[in-house]
Amino acid sequence: MNIIETNLVGLHLIEPKVFKDSRGYFLESYNYETFKKSGIDVNFVQDNQSFSCKGTLRGLHFQNIPYSQVKLVRVITGSIIDVAVDIRKGSKTYGKYYSVELSGENKKMLYIPDGFAHGFLTLEDNTIVQYKCSNVYNKESECGIMWNDPDININ
């Protein structure tokens, strides 16, 4: 597994090793020890999955402390443009974003730490996105990006 630090502190692109043969493929999508050796020590407690048609926009969402969530996002089938925005006040990359195409074909994953808003746009019909979360969903603490926040530029 290749764990790559992005230009935003704490945000990582994950490239799993894919073992292919005539039957198909096998990959390890998460390994606590491998992540821990790379400085990522998180306990995931909830898995979520979404199914969307082409052109569906989901996000940008986050949960406030104490319900904030670390996420590990991957696409089972189809493809998305995945976006994470640093909303950590005081961070040197506050207001900056990272985007990447995740797909069932490229099998890349995005590790999103606390303090980031997350969203994605589906590029294909029948896209299935799966993500692990470090905290359970809490409706009262869920928020979305305030588009009029002058400190955040997502253009």
N, C-alpha and C positions, 0 to 999 in steps of 0.2 A: 504494500500500500504506500503510495506516495502522498505525503501531506505537505502542501505548498502554502506558505504564508503569502497572503495577498498584500496590496498596498495599504490595507486598513488593519490596524493592530488587532490581533485576535481572530480575524476572519481568515478561514483556510479553505482552499480548494483541495478536494480529496480525489485522487485517482487510484481506484482499487486495481489490484492485479486481477486480470480476467484470464481464466484458464478455459480455452476453447478446444473442443474436439468434435468428432462427427455427430455426437449426441446433442450438442449445444454448448453451454458454457456454465462455469461456476465462478462465483466471486464472493469474497468476504466483504460485506457492506459495513461492518462495525466490529471492532475488537478493542475492548477496554484497555488492555495492556499496550497495544500498539499506539493508541491515542495518547495514553499517559506518558509513554516514552517521548512523545513529540510535544509534551507540555500541556496536553489537553486532558484534564482530569474532571470528568463530568459524569453524573449519575442520571441516565435517562429513565424517566418514569412513565412516559406515555408515547404511544405511536399513533400517528394520524395518517389518513389516506384520503386524497380527493380525486374525483373523476371529473373531467371538464371537456367541453367541446372547444374547438379552435376559436381563438380570440377572447377567451375568458380571462379577465383581469382579477386577480385576487391579491388584496393587500393595498397598501402597506400597513401592516398591523404589528402591534407589540402589546405586551402586558406590563403594567406598572409593578414596581417593587411592592410587596414581597412575592409577587406572582410572575416576575419576569422569567422568560424562557430562553435557554440555549436551544438551538435547533440544528439537526443534521438532516439536510434535505436531499432527496434523490428522486429521479424519475424512473418509474418501472417501465412504462411504455409511452410513446409520444415524445414531445419536447416542449421546453419552456425557456423563456428568458427570465432568469431568477435575479432578483435585485435585493441587496441589503444596504440600508442607509444607516450610517453611524449617527445615533442621536444621543450619545454620551456627552453631556455638557462638560466642558473642560478637556475633552479629548483633542489631540492635535489634528485628528481627521474628522472632527465634528461637522456634520452636514454633508460629508462626502459619501459617495456611493460606489458600489462595486456591482457589476452585472456580468453574468456568464450564461451561456447556453448549457442547460442540462438536458440530457435525453436518455431514452432507453438504449440508444445506440452507443453513445460515448461513455455512459455509465459513471460520469463524474458526479461528485457530491459537493455540497457547500455546507461547511460548518459555520454557524452563525452564533456568536457569543451574546451574552447579556448586553443590553444597551443598543441593540440594532432593531430597526423596523424592517420587516420582510414582506415581500410580495413577488408575484410572478405573473407572466402573461403566457398563455398556452399558444403554441405555434401549430398544433395539429389537433384534429378531432381525436377523441378517445384517449386523452392524455391522463395518465395516472401518476400522481405525485405522492410520495410517502415521506414522512418526516418524523424523526424522533424528537421528543421534547424533554427538557430537564424539570419541568413543572407542569402540573395539570392545568387544563383550561379553566380560567376564572372570568366569567362574563363581566363582572363588575370592574375588573381591572384592565379589560381590553380597550385599546385605543387605536387610533389611526393617525397618520401624519396630518398635521394641520398645514394645508397647502399654502396658507398665508404666512407661515413662519419665515421671516426674512433671513434667518441664519441657515436655512436648509434650501439648497438648490439641487433639484433632481433633474434638471434639464440636461 
